């Protein structure tokens, strides 16, 4: 990666992290402080999948790329179900939600490294920052850091 490419990755990644932090703050406002971040992050994880389908449709992903897209979407739907809020179990499910977000950061890194023709580089770069911010947040909360 060239020096300019690294700067672009850092800028978009930082903007993505700001977006991830904003999602968590808005979750508290939309759903209430008790579990708001968790609910917003959980819903957003599922909402990401149609964005990639739109990219694939607009920029002409191959049949093989569509198959990969569908194969990757299934675990996120399952993660959405597995992290369903259960009374007194949210803290135990936060690490799973965090791991799902970090896995999504790897998915974005794959598109960036592959040079995907159907996912814009800026989107992958911003998503890496967003996903990593949200994922680490929930891993730390799941590990018992309630101050977050």
Z-matrix of the N, CA and C atoms (Angstrom, degrees):
N
C 1 1.452
C 2 1.523 1 107.40
N 3 1.302 2 115.17 1 133.07
C 4 1.452 3 119.79 2 -179.73
C 5 1.525 4 110.38 3 -72.94
N 6 1.334 5 115.58 4 167.43
C 7 1.456 6 120.55 5 179.13
C 8 1.519 7 111.96 6 -59.21
N 9 1.338 8 115.92 7 -40.29
C 10 1.462 9 120.12 8 179.04
C 11 1.524 10 110.59 9 -67.87
N 12 1.326 11 117.41 10 -37.81
C 13 1.460 12 120.91 11 178.01
C 14 1.514 13 111.44 12 -64.04
N 15 1.334 14 116.76 13 -36.95
C 16 1.462 15 120.91 14 178.43
C 17 1.531 16 110.86 15 -67.62
N 18 1.316 17 116.42 16 -40.96
C 19 1.470 18 120.33 17 177.66
C 20 1.527 19 109.55 18 -62.66
N 21 1.323 20 116.48 19 -44.10
C 22 1.462 21 120.35 20 179.06
C 23 1.526 22 110.52 21 -61.49
N 24 1.328 23 117.64 22 -42.71
C 25 1.458 24 121.42 23 177.94
C 26 1.528 25 110.60 24 -60.96
N 27 1.317 26 117.06 25 -44.00
C 28 1.462 27 120.66 26 -179.70
C 29 1.529 28 111.96 27 -65.28
N 30 1.332 29 116.86 28 -41.92
C 31 1.468 30 120.38 29 -179.30
C 32 1.525 31 110.03 30 -65.72
N 33 1.338 32 117.40 31 -50.64
C 34 1.466 33 120.11 32 -179.74
C 35 1.527 34 110.61 33 -65.92
N 36 1.330 35 116.87 34 -37.61
C 37 1.467 36 119.75 35 178.03
C 38 1.514 37 112.05 36 -63.26
N 39 1.328 38 116.87 37 -40.54
C 40 1.465 39 121.03 38 177.05
C 41 1.527 40 111.05 39 -65.63
N 42 1.324 41 116.48 40 -42.58
C 43 1.467 42 119.42 41 176.64
C 44 1.530 43 110.57 42 -62.33
N 45 1.327 44 116.11 43 -38.22
C 46 1.458 45 119.73 44 176.53
C 47 1.517 46 111.85 45 -63.61
N 48 1.336 47 117.34 46 -41.66
C 49 1.467 48 120.90 47 178.59
C 50 1.533 49 110.41 48 -63.23
N 51 1.326 50 116.92 49 -38.94
C 52 1.467 51 120.25 50 176.21
C 53 1.532 52 109.33 51 -62.86
N 54 1.325 53 116.83 52 -40.95
C 55 1.464 54 120.24 53 176.69
C 56 1.520 55 111.95 54 -63.19
N 57 1.338 56 117.13 55 -40.77
C 58 1.464 57 120.95 56 177.72
C 59 1.517 58 111.83 57 -62.76
N 60 1.318 59 115.80 58 -42.13
C 61 1.471 60 120.01 59 177.79
C 62 1.531 61 109.99 60 -64.52
N 63 1.324 62 116.12 61 -39.81
C 64 1.468 63 120.37 62 178.52
C 65 1.521 64 111.02 63 -62.53
N 66 1.339 65 117.33 64 -40.13
C 67 1.463 66 120.50 65 177.35
C 68 1.526 67 110.44 66 -58.31
N 69 1.331 68 116.11 67 -45.44
C 70 1.466 69 119.60 68 -179.12
C 71 1.528 70 111.40 69 -63.81
N 72 1.311 71 116.96 70 -41.67
C 73 1.474 72 120.25 71 178.50
C 74 1.522 73 111.37 72 -66.59
N 75 1.325 74 117.20 73 -41.50
C 76 1.459 75 120.47 74 178.96
C 77 1.526 76 111.40 75 -67.44
N 78 1.331 77 116.26 76 -31.18
C 79 1.461 78 119.84 77 176.98
C 80 1.507 79 111.62 78 -59.62
N 81 1.322 80 116.23 79 -41.70
C 82 1.468 81 119.92 80 177.30
C 83 1.527 82 111.32 81 -62.40
N 84 1.326 83 115.92 82 -39.62
C 85 1.472 84 119.73 83 -178.62
C 86 1.522 85 111.33 84 -72.18
N 87 1.324 86 116.60 85 -39.96
C 88 1.470 87 120.11 86 -175.28
C 89 1.529 88 112.72 87 -78.13
N 90 1.330 89 116.17 88 -38.09
C 91 1.468 90 120.01 89 -173.07
C 92 1.523 91 113.64 90 -111.88
N 93 1.323 92 117.25 91 -3.05
C 94 1.459 93 120.48 92 -176.81
C 95 1.519 94 110.15 93 92.32
N 96 1.294 95 116.06 94 153.92
C 97 1.462 96 121.25 95 -173.94
C 98 1.521 97 112.05 96 -61.40
N 99 1.312 98 118.71 97 -37.11
C 100 1.465 99 121.51 98 -178.93
C 101 1.527 100 109.44 99 -76.06
N 102 1.309 101 116.21 100 95.94
C 103 1.457 102 120.81 101 175.98
C 104 1.510 103 115.33 102 87.98
N 105 1.316 104 118.21 103 3.51
C 106 1.459 105 120.38 104 -177.65
C 107 1.514 106 113.69 105 -62.65
N 108 1.330 107 117.09 106 -44.79
C 109 1.463 108 120.73 107 178.87
C 110 1.521 109 110.53 108 -60.44
N 111 1.327 110 115.92 109 -44.73
C 112 1.457 111 121.78 110 -178.71
C 113 1.528 112 110.86 111 -61.13
N 114 1.322 113 117.13 112 -47.25
C 115 1.468 114 121.06 113 -178.54
C 116 1.524 115 111.24 114 -64.32
N 117 1.328 116 117.05 115 -42.50
C 118 1.466 117 120.20 116 -179.44
C 119 1.530 118 111.14 117 -66.11
N 120 1.323 119 117.31 118 -42.46
C 121 1.461 120 120.54 119 -179.66
C 122 1.519 121 111.06 120 -68.55
N 123 1.299 122 116.70 121 -37.40
C 124 1.463 123 121.47 122 179.43
C 125 1.534 124 110.03 123 -64.93
N 126 1.316 125 117.55 124 -47.84
C 127 1.465 126 121.06 125 179.92
C 128 1.531 127 111.04 126 -65.22
N 129 1.322 128 116.97 127 -39.49
C 130 1.468 129 120.66 128 -178.97
C 131 1.519 130 111.93 129 -66.31
N 132 1.315 131 116.78 130 -33.73
C 133 1.465 132 120.11 131 178.93
C 134 1.522 133 110.64 132 -60.44
N 135 1.305 134 116.41 133 -41.48
C 136 1.459 135 120.62 134 178.79
C 137 1.530 136 111.10 135 -73.34
N 138 1.317 137 116.88 136 -35.81
C 139 1.462 138 121.10 137 -177.73
C 140 1.524 139 113.00 138 -68.24
N 141 1.324 140 117.91 139 -18.47
C 142 1.467 141 120.88 140 -179.85
C 143 1.521 142 112.84 141 -66.90
N 144 1.302 143 117.39 142 -31.69
C 145 1.460 144 120.08 143 -171.74
C 146 1.534 145 113.50 144 -60.65
N 147 1.329 146 119.49 145 -43.50
C 148 1.469 147 118.57 146 178.34
C 149 1.530 148 113.83 147 -63.94
N 150 1.326 149 117.40 148 -25.50
C 151 1.474 150 119.83 149 177.98
C 152 1.515 151 109.29 150 -61.68
N 153 1.333 152 117.08 151 -44.37
C 154 1.463 153 120.25 152 179.51
C 155 1.522 154 111.56 153 -67.88
N 156 1.321 155 117.06 154 -34.99
C 157 1.465 156 120.02 155 176.70
C 158 1.530 157 110.26 156 -63.95
N 159 1.324 158 116.84 157 -39.07
C 160 1.472 159 120.28 158 176.74
C 161 1.524 160 110.96 159 -64.31
N 162 1.324 161 117.43 160 -45.47
C 163 1.461 162 120.29 161 176.61
C 164 1.523 163 110.59 162 -57.09
N 165 1.331 164 115.99 163 -45.33
C 166 1.460 165 120.89 164 -177.85
C 167 1.527 166 110.92 165 -62.96
N 168 1.323 167 117.08 166 -41.03
C 169 1.455 168 120.77 167 -179.21
C 170 1.534 169 111.38 168 -70.29
N 171 1.315 170 116.35 169 -42.73
C 172 1.467 171 120.27 170 -177.11
C 173 1.523 172 112.02 171 -69.65
N 174 1.345 173 116.55 172 -45.08
C 175 1.458 174 119.70 173 -174.19
C 176 1.529 175 113.58 174 -101.39
N 177 1.318 176 116.84 175 13.57
C 178 1.457 177 121.13 176 169.03
C 179 1.511 178 116.62 177 68.00
N 180 1.302 179 116.60 178 63.14
C 181 1.466 180 119.97 179 174.72
C 182 1.534 181 109.20 180 -68.73
N 183 1.307 182 115.77 181 148.79
C 184 1.462 183 120.94 182 178.13
C 185 1.526 184 109.93 183 -74.05
N 186 1.325 185 115.97 184 168.53
C 187 1.474 186 120.51 185 178.03
C 188 1.526 187 110.31 186 -59.85
N 189 1.314 188 116.93 187 -38.00
C 190 1.469 189 120.91 188 178.55
C 191 1.524 190 110.87 189 -64.82
N 192 1.313 191 116.85 190 -41.13
C 193 1.467 192 120.47 191 178.80
C 194 1.528 193 111.09 192 -67.53
N 195 1.330 194 117.56 193 -36.13
C 196 1.462 195 120.64 194 175.58
C 197 1.525 196 110.11 195 -63.22
N 198 1.334 197 116.63 196 -40.77
C 199 1.471 198 120.47 197 179.69
C 200 1.526 199 110.27 198 -62.55
N 201 1.321 200 116.96 199 -41.77
C 202 1.467 201 120.59 200 178.00
C 203 1.524 202 109.86 201 -65.30
N 204 1.312 203 116.96 202 -41.75
C 205 1.466 204 121.13 203 179.35
C 206 1.522 205 111.23 204 -59.23
N 207 1.324 206 116.97 205 -45.25
C 208 1.460 207 120.74 206 179.13
C 209 1.525 208 110.25 207 -66.58
N 210 1.341 209 116.78 208 -43.05
C 211 1.470 210 120.51 209 -179.54
C 212 1.522 211 111.56 210 -62.05
N 213 1.310 212 117.29 211 -34.73
C 214 1.462 213 120.76 212 -179.87
C 215 1.525 214 110.77 213 -79.33
N 216 1.325 215 117.99 214 -30.27
C 217 1.469 216 120.60 215 -178.82
C 218 1.520 217 111.87 216 -68.00
N 219 1.317 218 117.95 217 -33.93
C 220 1.468 219 121.29 218 -176.50
C 221 1.528 220 112.22 219 -57.78
N 222 1.341 221 119.54 220 -48.16
C 223 1.476 222 117.69 221 178.96
C 224 1.529 223 113.55 222 -61.25
N 225 1.328 224 118.11 223 -29.46
C 226 1.460 225 119.35 224 179.04
C 227 1.516 226 111.27 225 -72.38
N 228 1.323 227 116.92 226 -35.41
C 229 1.462 228 119.78 227 174.88
C 230 1.528 229 109.23 228 -64.70
N 231 1.335 230 116.46 229 -41.85
C 232 1.466 231 120.17 230 177.73
C 233 1.528 232 111.20 231 -64.86
N 234 1.329 233 117.20 232 -41.77
C 235 1.470 234 120.53 233 178.17
C 236 1.523 235 109.87 234 -61.83
N 237 1.325 236 116.52 235 -36.44
C 238 1.467 237 120.32 236 176.92
C 239 1.525 238 110.15 237 -61.17
N 240 1.326 239 116.40 238 -43.26
C 241 1.463 240 120.76 239 179.17
C 242 1.531 241 111.73 240 -69.65
N 243 1.323 242 116.96 241 -43.59
C 244 1.465 243 121.31 242 -176.58
C 245 1.509 244 113.08 243 -68.47
N 246 1.313 245 116.43 244 -21.76
C 247 1.468 246 119.11 245 179.39
C 248 1.517 247 111.61 246 -99.70
N 249 1.325 248 117.13 247 15.62
C 250 1.462 249 120.26 248 178.82
C 251 1.529 250 109.56 249 -55.44
N 252 1.312 251 116.23 250 133.23
C 253 1.465 252 118.67 251 -178.79
C 254 1.535 253 111.82 252 -59.92
N 255 1.289 254 114.58 253 125.87
C 256 1.462 255 122.54 254 175.66
C 257 1.526 256 104.94 255 -123.14
N 258 1.323 257 117.57 256 134.73
C 259 1.472 258 118.00 257 -178.96
C 260 1.531 259 112.04 258 -50.62
N 261 1.309 260 116.08 259 132.42
C 262 1.464 261 124.43 260 177.33
C 263 1.529 262 114.00 261 64.41
N 264 1.338 263 118.43 262 13.85
C 265 1.469 264 120.13 263 -179.53
C 266 1.523 265 112.73 264 -119.15
N 267 1.319 266 117.01 265 -1.16
C 268 1.461 267 119.19 266 -175.91
C 269 1.524 268 111.91 267 -58.91
N 270 1.323 269 117.80 268 -43.75
C 271 1.465 270 119.54 269 -177.94
C 272 1.526 271 111.37 270 -61.31
N 273 1.312 272 117.60 271 -35.98
C 274 1.467 273 119.91 272 178.22
C 275 1.518 274 111.45 273 -70.01
N 276 1.319 275 118.21 274 -24.03
C 277 1.462 276 121.45 275 -177.86
C 278 1.525 277 112.86 276 -93.18
N 279 1.314 278 117.76 277 -11.40
C 280 1.460 279 120.25 278 179.87
C 281 1.526 280 113.13 279 -61.27
N 282 1.344 281 120.07 280 -40.06
C 283 1.471 282 118.18 281 177.67
C 284 1.533 283 112.73 282 -62.41
N 285 1.323 284 117.87 283 -35.20
C 286 1.466 285 120.57 284 177.31
C 287 1.524 286 110.44 285 -65.59
N 288 1.318 287 116.43 286 -42.02
C 289 1.459 288 120.30 287 177.45
C 290 1.528 289 110.11 288 -63.95
N 291 1.331 290 116.61 289 -42.68
C 292 1.462 291 120.07 290 177.17
C 293 1.522 292 112.16 291 -61.80
N 294 1.317 293 116.90 292 -42.37
C 295 1.468 294 120.91 293 179.11
C 296 1.530 295 110.62 294 -64.69
N 297 1.330 296 117.57 295 -37.61
C 298 1.467 297 120.28 296 178.36
C 299 1.530 298 110.64 297 -64.40
N 300 1.336 299 116.42 298 -40.10
C 301 1.467 300 119.02 299 177.86
C 302 1.527 301 111.07 300 -67.22
N 303 1.321 302 118.04 301 -39.86
C 304 1.471 303 119.80 302 178.40
C 305 1.525 304 110.73 303 -67.27
N 306 1.321 305 117.34 304 -35.32
C 307 1.468 306 120.24 305 175.55
C 308 1.528 307 109.77 306 -63.65
N 309 1.313 308 116.06 307 -36.25
C 310 1.466 309 118.63 308 177.99
C 311 1.524 310 110.91 309 -67.48
N 312 1.332 311 117.42 310 -32.96
C 313 1.472 312 119.97 311 174.96
C 314 1.532 313 109.99 312 -62.20
N 315 1.326 314 117.11 313 -37.91
C 316 1.470 315 120.50 314 176.69
C 317 1.528 316 110.75 315 -65.46
N 318 1.323 317 116.89 316 -38.63
C 319 1.464 318 121.55 317 176.71
C 320 1.536 319 109.78 318 -60.08
N 321 1.320 320 116.79 319 -43.28
C 322 1.458 321 120.27 320 178.03
C 323 1.523 322 111.55 321 -67.09
N 324 1.330 323 116.92 322 -38.94
C 325 1.465 324 120.52 323 177.58
C 326 1.531 325 110.20 324 -63.84
N 327 1.318 326 117.03 325 -37.13
C 328 1.470 327 121.19 326 176.71
C 329 1.527 328 110.14 327 -58.01
N 330 1.329 329 117.21 328 -46.63
C 331 1.464 330 120.22 329 179.77
C 332 1.517 331 111.44 330 -65.07
N 333 1.304 332 116.58 331 -36.74
C 334 1.460 333 120.25 332 -179.71
C 335 1.529 334 110.66 333 -68.41
N 336 1.326 335 116.63 334 -45.42
C 337 1.467 336 121.08 335 -179.25
C 338 1.527 337 110.91 336 -68.47
N 339 1.340 338 116.09 337 -41.09
C 340 1.461 339 121.14 338 -179.84
C 341 1.525 340 111.24 339 -66.48
N 342 1.314 341 117.05 340 -24.41
C 343 1.452 342 120.50 341 -175.06
C 344 1.517 343 110.35 342 72.44
N 345 1.309 344 115.66 343 41.41
C 346 1.458 345 122.78 344 -176.36
C 347 1.519 346 111.35 345 -51.66
N 348 1.330 347 115.30 346 131.50
C 349 1.465 348 120.64 347 178.98
C 350 1.522 349 111.71 348 -79.44
N 351 1.314 350 117.86 349 -13.04
C 352 1.459 351 119.43 350 -175.34
C 353 1.529 352 114.04 351 -112.69
N 354 1.333 353 118.26 352 0.21
C 355 1.465 354 121.17 353 172.20
C 356 1.530 355 106.38 354 -123.11
N 357 1.320 356 117.68 355 117.48
C 358 1.466 357 119.87 356 -178.62
C 359 1.539 358 111.52 357 -58.92
N 360 1.317 359 116.53 358 139.29
C 361 1.476 360 121.02 359 -177.94
C 362 1.527 361 110.90 360 -59.06
N 363 1.328 362 117.46 361 -41.36
C 364 1.470 363 120.01 362 -178.53
C 365 1.530 364 110.54 363 -61.08
N 366 1.338 365 116.92 364 -35.77
C 367 1.462 366 120.52 365 -179.72
C 368 1.521 367 110.53 366 -67.33
N 369 1.330 368 115.80 367 -45.48
C 370 1.471 369 119.39 368 178.06
C 371 1.522 370 111.04 369 -60.61
N 372 1.321 371 116.33 370 -42.72
C 373 1.466 372 120.34 371 -178.95
C 374 1.523 373 111.45 372 -64.17
N 375 1.318 374 117.13 373 -44.72
C 376 1.467 375 120.04 374 179.39
C 377 1.530 376 110.54 375 -66.68
N 378 1.324 377 116.33 376 -38.54
C 379 1.469 378 119.66 377 -178.90
C 380 1.525 379 112.07 378 -66.80
N 381 1.305 380 117.50 379 -33.91
C 382 1.465 381 119.67 380 177.82
C 383 1.526 382 109.45 381 -59.33
N 384 1.329 383 117.28 382 -46.14
C 385 1.464 384 120.64 383 178.20
C 386 1.516 385 112.34 384 -65.53
N 387 1.321 386 116.68 385 -43.93
C 388 1.462 387 122.32 386 179.76
C 389 1.526 388 110.16 387 -61.01
N 390 1.324 389 115.95 388 -53.78
C 391 1.464 390 121.67 389 -175.96
C 392 1.521 391 111.95 390 -63.01
N 393 1.327 392 116.26 391 -41.70
C 394 1.468 393 119.77 392 -179.46
C 395 1.528 394 110.36 393 -65.18
N 396 1.330 395 117.15 394 -41.96
C 397 1.470 396 121.08 395 179.52
C 398 1.523 397 110.96 396 -59.65
N 399 1.329 398 115.91 397 -50.81
C 400 1.462 399 120.64 398 -177.56
C 401 1.533 400 110.15 399 -67.49
N 402 1.342 401 117.14 400 -42.36
C 403 1.461 402 120.58 401 -179.18
C 404 1.517 403 113.02 402 -61.74
N 405 1.318 404 116.67 403 -47.30
C 406 1.468 405 120.14 404 179.88
C 407 1.529 406 110.18 405 -65.58
N 408 1.315 407 117.14 406 -38.25
C 409 1.462 408 120.44 407 177.78
C 410 1.526 409 110.39 408 -54.74
N 411 1.334 410 117.34 409 -49.28
C 412 1.464 411 119.73 410 -176.49
C 413 1.525 412 112.76 411 -75.99
N 414 1.309 413 117.87 412 -28.25
C 415 1.472 414 118.37 413 173.45
C 416 1.521 415 110.40 414 -65.30
N 417 1.328 416 116.81 415 -42.61
C 418 1.468 417 120.18 416 179.19
C 419 1.528 418 111.62 417 -67.29
N 420 1.326 419 116.86 418 -41.08
C 421 1.470 420 119.38 419 177.89
C 422 1.522 421 110.36 420 -65.21
N 423 1.307 422 116.92 421 -39.99
C 424 1.457 423 120.53 422 179.38
C 425 1.515 424 111.99 423 -66.60
N 426 1.329 425 115.92 424 -26.20
C 427 1.463 426 120.62 425 178.26
C 428 1.529 427 111.76 426 -81.37
N 429 1.322 428 116.02 427 0.49
C 430 1.464 429 118.83 428 173.91
C 431 1.508 430 115.32 429 109.00
N 432 1.321 431 118.22 430 4.10
C 433 1.458 432 120.14 431 179.34
C 434 1.519 433 109.10 432 -84.66
N 435 1.310 434 117.17 433 88.59
C 436 1.463 435 122.69 434 -176.99
C 437 1.521 436 112.04 435 -77.40
N 438 1.311 437 117.49 436 -8.09
C 439 1.468 438 119.46 437 -177.97
C 440 1.523 439 111.20 438 -75.25
N 441 1.307 440 117.52 439 -10.99
C 442 1.478 441 119.72 440 -179.00
C 443 1.505 442 111.10 441 -79.54
